[in-house]
Amino acid sequence: MKNNPWLERACAQVSGLAPYVPGKPLDELERELGIQGAIKLASNENPLGPSPAALLAMREHAASVHLYPDGNGFKLKQALAQSLNVALESITLGNGSNDVLDLIARAFLGAGRGAVFSEYAFAVYAISTQAVGATAQVAKALPADHAQQPYGHNLAAMRASITEQTRVVFLANPNNPTGTWVEKDALHTFIASVPSDVLVVVDEAYIEFVDDDADFPNALAWLNEFPNLIVTRTFSKIHGLAGLRVGYAVSHPQVAEVLNRMRQPFNVNLLAMEATCAALGDAAHVRRTRSLNAAGLTHVRAGLAALGLTALPSMGNFLCIDMRRSAHAVYDGLLRLGVITRPVAGYGLPHHLRVSIGTEAENARFLSALQMVMDSLA
Ligand SMILES: *Cc1c(COP(=O)(O)O)cnc(C)c1O
């Protein structure tokens, strides 16, 4: 777009927009290095893959893909309403929760309006905000040496960033890429303090990984209390269906009605609809994934400690590791050993590397590759 005045004039609000940088695809790395058997720990995907029930549902319905899917997504909304104990009318389906975040920005933001989110917050908030010409009102995060939540969301700073202009607050709990979270009482007090004409989006993409005893909020429980609350969730993470692209929002039915009016009618495809319904019924797969992740977090943390490294606190399926040096060379060294991780310099964390928790074998391979890279850089 540089040196192209007419194009810059034509789409002014996106000229300063940095694109979302996804994890490097496995086959791309294997092609570039001429290797096989690389592993990807870069996008917080489920290392166990999709639920077998979801695979079966897709096979069963493959012959029906000449038909349009149900534009209302009734079957999936009904399954979600039942499983989450919410009203069907409160659900908006999306092509991934990124689609829902985008719908929220299109519905409530725009030129002259602002969205508040934290430093180090999920990148899509900034992209969706800027894409509709709204202002990103970025709140300072907690300091790097904070005892409980280094680099975590600072709710007081977020509240102070809300102005007359603000229409939306985005908050991921737990957050990606840091893994940090906000606790129940603090989040409740924060939402109660937000003016009622400002929507609060609580992005719970990783909530199914949170262990049950934690003082961790389930924002769905507050929907009746706060009509300006929107909770977003996804099938991409614990359900292992990232490639199908299904996420959803739960909100006041009138908010859902607004979002549904803006939605592309067939944003969730037929196979995705069937697979997600089946995945919702497969509690065993979710349980298996959660316990694999819990064991993996312990395993990787212990391995990092043996290397003299630490990671931020995390309630997700990933760790954000402090490399205490530019993480880029480490990322590069790991790539050459066939291990894809995620550098987070683009988030303002140039010394950190985010790694997804994999299977036990993948975690062990990551740790030994990391040791080799550290030795070679020492
Ligand atoms: C992965 C992730 C999502 C999910 O995105 P999808 O579009 O549903 O795949 C949403 N929010 C956060 C914070 C994430 O890390």
Ligand as a Chemical Component Dictionary entry (heavy atoms), coordinates in Angstrom:
data_LIG
# 
_chem_comp.id                   LIG 
_chem_comp.type                 NON-POLYMER 
_chem_comp.pdbx_formal_charge   0 
_chem_comp.three_letter_code    LIG 
# 
loop_
_chem_comp_atom.comp_id 
_chem_comp_atom.atom_id 
_chem_comp_atom.alt_atom_id 
_chem_comp_atom.type_symbol 
_chem_comp_atom.charge 
_chem_comp_atom.model_Cartn_x 
_chem_comp_atom.model_Cartn_y 
_chem_comp_atom.model_Cartn_z 
_chem_comp_atom.pdbx_ordinal 
LIG C1 C1 C 0 -7.528  -18.959 20.049 1  
LIG C2 C2 C 0 -8.264  -17.790 20.607 2  
LIG C3 C3 C 0 -9.552  -17.498 20.183 3  
LIG C4 C4 C 0 -10.251 -18.422 19.246 4  
LIG O1 O1 O 0 -10.280 -18.007 17.973 5  
LIG P1 P1 P 0 -11.183 -18.814 16.940 6  
LIG O2 O2 O 0 -11.482 -17.766 15.930 7  
LIG O3 O3 O 0 -12.416 -19.256 17.679 8  
LIG O4 O4 O 0 -10.371 -19.943 16.441 9  
LIG C5 C5 C 0 -10.200 -16.432 20.732 10 
LIG N1 N1 N 0 -9.628  -15.680 21.684 11 
LIG C6 C6 C 0 -8.414  -15.956 22.153 12 
LIG C7 C7 C 0 -7.857  -15.151 23.262 13 
LIG C8 C8 C 0 -7.689  -17.007 21.601 14 
LIG O5 O5 O 0 -6.444  -17.263 22.031 15 
# 
loop_
_chem_comp_bond.comp_id 
_chem_comp_bond.atom_id_1 
_chem_comp_bond.atom_id_2 
_chem_comp_bond.value_order 
_chem_comp_bond.pdbx_ordinal 
LIG C1 C2 SING 1  
LIG C2 C3 SING 2  
LIG C2 C8 DOUB 3  
LIG C3 C4 SING 4  
LIG C3 C5 DOUB 5  
LIG C4 O1 SING 6  
LIG O1 P1 SING 7  
LIG P1 O2 DOUB 8  
LIG P1 O3 SING 9  
LIG P1 O4 SING 10 
LIG C5 N1 SING 11 
LIG N1 C6 DOUB 12 
LIG C6 C7 SING 13 
LIG C6 C8 SING 14 
LIG C8 O5 SING 15 
# 
